[in-house]
Amino acid sequence: MRVPLDRLPERVTVYEVGPRDGLQNEKSIVPVDVKAEFITRLADAGLTTIETTSFVHPKWIPQLADAEDLLGVLPRDPLNRYPVLVPNERGLDRALANGVTEIAIFGSATETFAQRNLNRTIDESLAMFEPVVRRARDEGLWVRAYVSMVCGDPWEGDVPLAQVASVARRLMDLGCSALSLGDTIGVGTPGQVTALIGEVVGAGIPLDRIAVHFHDTYGQALANTLAALRAGVTVVDASAGGLGGCPFAEVATGNLATEDLVWMLDGLGIETGVDVRKLAQTSLWMADRLGRPSPSRVVQALAPKE
């Protein structure tokens, strides 16, 4: 049953991160043909923005060492978007050589995670990103900026809202097209999310350029998403089947499952263009390839009963 609530958008864009943020945290290496079929199935379920891979050095994330091979065999629908993660200019070179038209960079709201994830201070990471964004924009690419640890950091604790907004503003000032606010360890709650979005908007970043990225470590991802929607956000990151985490923050468990998100949005009468049952079938298929069940509650509920 569809029962709308006040102060919610009519449509939400689901930014699917499963093939990249999901599979990068798997212990096993998923074969290229399985990754390509996974992405194709996600598109067939109605997802139109699918972050496919990362051009990070294979030493750091061996699960995504096959980025060139994947893009070489992946059938790309011209109506869909297939952004990739790019850490530096070398990664950008590889992305451009493979016909990529959209990229993402990833910064941190805290110094400790910047050091652990990028081996740089915040200032040094921004200096590294500057030529990446400039060259990408000169080539006509769309650029997204991720900010991690926006609701808390396992080493530094609470992260001041103004600190997050400052890093976000500096990333956007580089020339990025969009911003994703990431609760990397899933500690955020709805009041904090609402205040955070207000702080970021107050720093001069328009709502239509802000996305949210929640992990479900403490079971708060859907509640936080609803708070973000009420604050005016219309782009939500999610991972099919709840795949993912962060290899550089061990307490970061799975992403918000795309099926759980779409089930809630369907019930609220919010359009996404995604067929939740077809998507759940895809996640069951991938879970079988990974050899373990999906953590998504909706995938579990829609699974055929033996």
Summary of the structure (lengths in Angstrom):
residues: 306
radius of gyration: 17.9
end to end distance: 26.5
largest distance: 55.1
contacts: 1091
relative contact order: 0.15
helix: 45%
strand: 15%
